[in-house]
Amino acid sequence: MDTNAFFEQAPDHFHGDPAHTEPIDPWWDELKADVTGFTSSNELAMLNLAAKLLPEDEAYLEIGTFKGRSMCATVRGNESKTFYAMENFLEFGMAGIEARTELMQNLEKYAVDADVRLLEGDCFKLMADPKLIDKPVGVYFYDGEHTFVAHFLSLAVVEPLLADEALILVDDATWPVVHRAHQKYLAKNPEWTIVEKWDAKVDNDPMWANGLHALKFVRTEPSKLTTSHELLRKYQVHVQSRINRLAWKLGAKFPRVMKTIERIVLAGSRAVK
Ligand SMILES: C[S@@+](CC[C@H](N)C(=O)[O-])C[C@H]1O[C@@H](n2cnc3c(N)ncnc32)[C@H](O)[C@@H]1O
C-alpha cells in the first residue's frame, strides 16, 4: 500500500483541511443517516479513500463492524478489492442474531457486489491464525474494544499479517487510553509511525466522532509476536473476553448500575479533553 498517496490525496476529498472541514461528497451523510453506527462522515470518506488506494493483491481488514456503517462506506466504488471484517457481536448489548441480521441487510444493500468476508469471533483469536486472511493486509481499520490492552494488542497481533507497507486507521484515537497504548507499542517498534491525527474537539464530535489517527507501518525485518505479547493475547482471549461478556450481560440486566460503574471506571481513559 502506497501510504504516501493516501496522505497526499486525503485533502482532495475535503472542502479544506480535513481536520476542520467536511468531505466534499454528501453521500457519506446519507449513508450515516441510513445505517446505524458510530463512524462520522469524515471518517467514512477517509476509509473509502484508503480502500481505493489498496492494491488488488492486498486485503483490507476491519475490526469492529457492528451494523456495517464503516464497511458499507469502505467498499463503495472499490468492489474489486478484498475486504475482511471481524466482529464478535458482543458490545452494546447486541443480541447476536439481531445485530447480525441488520449487518447482513446493510451489506446486501450497500455491498452486494463487494467481496466482504465476515469472520465472526474474537479478533484477537482470529488474527493469530496466519492462514485466515489470504493476502497481506494493506489497510487495517481498528474500531473494536477500546481498552489499553486491546489497543496495544490491536497493533502487536496484526503486525505479522500486514503488508510490507501498510496504512493503519484507528478510531476513537483521541481518547487517552489509545494514546497510551500507541505510545507504549511504538516506543519499541520503530517500523510504526503516527502520521496524522484527526482529533475530536468534543465527545462525539460531528466531524471526527472520537478521533481518527492514521499510522504507517514499514517492515524492515520479519514480524513476529513476542512471547510477552503472546501471553497478553492469551490473557485477552481467555480471561478478559469472559469478563467483557459478563459485563455486557450485567449491563443488560442492571443498566443504570453498570452505566454508573462504567462512567467512574472509564472517565479518565475515554474522555475527549
Ligand atoms: C464501535 S463498534 C464498531 C462501529 C462500526 N465500525 C461503525 O462504523 O459503526 C465496535 C464493535 O467492535 C466489536 N468488538 C469488540 N471487541 C471485539 C473483539 N474482541 N473481536 C471482534 N469484535 C469486537 C463490538 O461487538 C462492536 O460491534
The ligand as an ORCA input file, in Angstrom:
! r2SCAN-3c Opt
* xyz 0 1
  C     -17.776      0.938     17.856
  S     -18.396     -0.551     17.264
  C     -17.960     -0.529     15.576
  C     -18.665      0.537     14.817
  C     -18.612      0.409     13.322
  N     -17.265      0.357     12.798
  C     -19.392      1.551     12.674
  O     -18.929      2.108     11.666
  O     -20.464      1.859     13.163
  C     -17.297     -1.713     17.970
  C     -17.603     -3.148     17.574
  O     -16.475     -3.955     17.913
  C     -16.924     -5.229     18.280
  N     -15.865     -5.871     19.081
  C     -15.422     -5.514     20.316
  N     -14.448     -6.335     20.732
  C     -14.255     -7.218     19.714
  C     -13.389     -8.325     19.555
  N     -12.521     -8.678     20.514
  N     -13.434     -9.019     18.400
  C     -14.318     -8.684     17.422
  N     -15.170     -7.639     17.523
  C     -15.149     -6.917     18.654
  C     -18.202     -4.945     19.068
  O     -19.061     -6.049     19.137
  C     -18.788     -3.758     18.317
  O     -19.766     -4.149     17.394
*
